Amino acid sequence: MIGRVSSSSPPDLLALALAGAGSEGEDPVRDRILDAAVEQFQAIGIRRASVGDIARRAGVGRMTVYRRFPQRDELIMAAMLREAQRVLTGIAGPLLAIEDPVEQLTEATVRAVHAILEQPILNRLRETEPEDIGLRVTTGSGPLMALGRSVLAALLRIHVEAGRLREQDVDLTAEVLARFAMSLIAQPETLMPTDDDEAMREFARQHLLPIVTGQAPPAQAPRKRARKR
C-alpha cells in the first residue's frame, strides 16, 4: 500500500519479510529434511535427487518425508524457499546499516549479482540441467517471487517511512526489481558488467535507481582513457 505506516523497527520489518514465506512453525524434523534436500540438490542437482536420497541424508524414513511433503514438487519448492531465505538474509541483513537509499540499492545490486552467480544450487543446475533452470524460476516460482518482493518492499518501506524516498507503492516497485533478479537467474549470460562491482554500482545508479526514486539517472562520469605510450 502507498504510504502504509508501520510501528515496527527496520530489523523487525525485515525479519517479518524473511519469515513470511514458507514458515511452518517449529518442526526440527522438517528442518532436517529441508537441509538434506538443499545439500542433495547442491551435490547432484534437482532432477537426479530422489526422495529416498534426501530421506537417507536426513536420517529419516521416506514416509516421514512424505507426511510433511506429500508431493516431491512441494519438497523441492520448500527447500528452494529455505535456501532463498538464507541467501536473502545474508544480502539484506548488512544493508540495514546503510541509511542512504541510493547507496543501499547500489550495494544490494552488487550483493544480489554475486549471490545469483555464485549460489551452489544454481551453479549445479547450470551444469546438470541447464534446460530446466529457466522453467524452475519462472513456471511455478510464485513463492520465490513473493519472498523476494516482500524483502525488497520491506527495505523500500523503511526509507519511505523515514522520508528518504518518495511516496510510492513499494510492493509494485519491489516486484519490478525482483523480476529483474529472477531474469538474471534464468539467463545469466548478459551484457551487464556482472564481473565488475564498481561497474554494477554504476549500472544500478543509471538503470535501477530511477525506478525507485522517480528521477532521471545521475550524470554518468566519463570513463578515463588509457594513456598512449
N, C-alpha and C positions, 0 to 999 in steps of 0.2 A: 504494500500500500504506500502511496505517496505521503511523505511526512509522518509516518507512523511513529508514535512516541513510545520509547521503551524505558523502563526503570532499571533494566539490567545493566551491569557493568560490561565494558568491552570483552573481558575474558569470559564472562557468563554468556554473552551473546554468541561468541564463537563456539564455546563448549556445547551450547544447545544446538547450534547448526551442525556441528560434527557428530553429535549423538543422535540426531533426529532420524537418520535413515538406517534401517537395518537393525535397530535396537530392539532386543527381545528380552531385556532384563538379565538378571544374574543366572547363568547356566554354565558352570565350568566345563561340562562335557561338550556342550555346543561350541564353546570357545576352543576347546582342544581339537574338535573336528575341523573347525574353520582354519585354525593354524596349520593343521596337517594338510588340508586342501591347498592352502597357499603354497606350502613347501613342495607339494607334489606338482602343482602347476609350474612352479619355478624350475623343477627338476626335469620334467618331461613334456610340458605343455598341457593344455586342457583336453584336447581330443583323445590323447592316449591315457589320461588319468582315469582309472575306474573307481567306482565307489569302494570296491574291495581294497584297492591300493590305499585309499585315503583312510579307510577304517583301520587297516593294519598300522599305518603310520601313526594314527591317533591312539592306538591301543584299545580299540573298542570293536564290537561286533558290527557286521553290516546292518542288522536290524536296528541297532542303536542309531546308526546314521539315518536310516530310512524313517525312524519315528520322528526325527527332527526335520528331515528334509525328504518328503515323500517322492519328490522328483529330482533327478540328477541336476536338471537346469536350475532348480531352486538352490541347491548346494553351490553350484558354480556362481550364481549371482550373489549369494550371501558372502562367499569367500572374496569375490571381487570387491564388494562393498566394504568388507573389513579391511582389505588392503588399501582401498582408496581412502578410507578414513585415516589409516596410519600415515599415508603419504601426505594427505591434506593437512593433518595435524603438524607434520614436520615442516610444511611450507608456511602455513598460516600462523602458527604459534609465535615464531620470532617476529612476524610482521607487526604484531600489536605494539611493539616498542617504537615503531615509526609513525609519528603523528602526521607528517606531511603526506597527503593522499597521492600526490604526484610521485614522490619518492617511493611510497609504499607500492603503488601499482607497477612501477618500473622494476622494483626488486621482486615483486610477485611474479612478473612475467619471466624473469631470468630463472627463478626457482622452479617455476612450473615447467619450463622448457627442459631443464636438467632432469626433473622428475620423469617427464614423459619419455625422454630419450634414454634414460638410464635405468628405468624401473625393471627389475629382473623378470617379472611375468611377461611384460610387454616385449622385452627383448627375446625371451624364449619363444613367444608366439610368432614373432617376426622370423625366427629360424624354422620352427616346426610346422606352422600353419599360417603362412602369410596371407593366403587367400581368405582366411576366416576372420582376421583381426578387424577388418573394416566392418563386417557384419556384427561382430560382438560389441563394438562400441557405437553402433547405430541402431540396428534392429533389436528391440528388447532391452535397450540400455537405459530406459526411463529412470530407474532408481539411481543409477550412476550420475545421470544428468541432474536429477533433483538434488543429490548431495552436493555436487559442485556448485550448482546455482545457490543453494542455501548458504554455503560457506562464503561465497563471493558477496552475496546480498548482505550477510552479517557484517563483513568488512566495510562495505559501502555505507550501510546504515549507521555505523559508528561515526563516520565522517559527516554524513548529512545531519545527524542529531547534534554534532558538535559545531555545526555551522561552517565546516571546512569544505563542503561540497554543496552544490546547488540542490534544491528540492527535486526529486525525481522518483520514478517508480524503480526502486532498487532491484526488485525481482526481475523486471524486464531487462534492465541494464546487465544484471548478473547473468541472465540467460544468454545474451549476445556473447559475453566473454567466455562463458562455459562452452558454448558451441564452437568458438574459436579453438579452445583447448582440445575438445573432442575431435575436431577435424585434424589436428596435428597428430593425435594418437592414431587415427585411422590411416593417415597418409603422411608419414614423417619426412618424405622427400619434399623439399621446399626451397624456394628462393630466399626465404628469410635467413638471416645470419645466425643460425642456431648454435654455431660453434664459436661465437664471439660475444661474450657477455655485454661489453660496452655497446656494441652494435645493436644487440637486442634491447638494451635500455633505450637507445635512440629510436628503434622501431616502435617500442611501446609509447614513447612520447609523441611520435608522429601519427600513429595509426590507432592506438587503443585509448589513449587519454582523451581525445576529443569525444569519444562515445560517453565517457564518464563525466567530463566537465562541461560538455556542450559548447566548447570554444574551439577556435581554429588551432591547429597544432603550432607549437613554438617554431620560430625560425630555425632552420637546420644549420648547424655550424658547418662552414666549408671544410672539406677534407684537405688535410695537408698533403701537398705534392712532394714526392720524393725528390731530393736534390740531385741534379745532374752532375756527374763527375767528369 
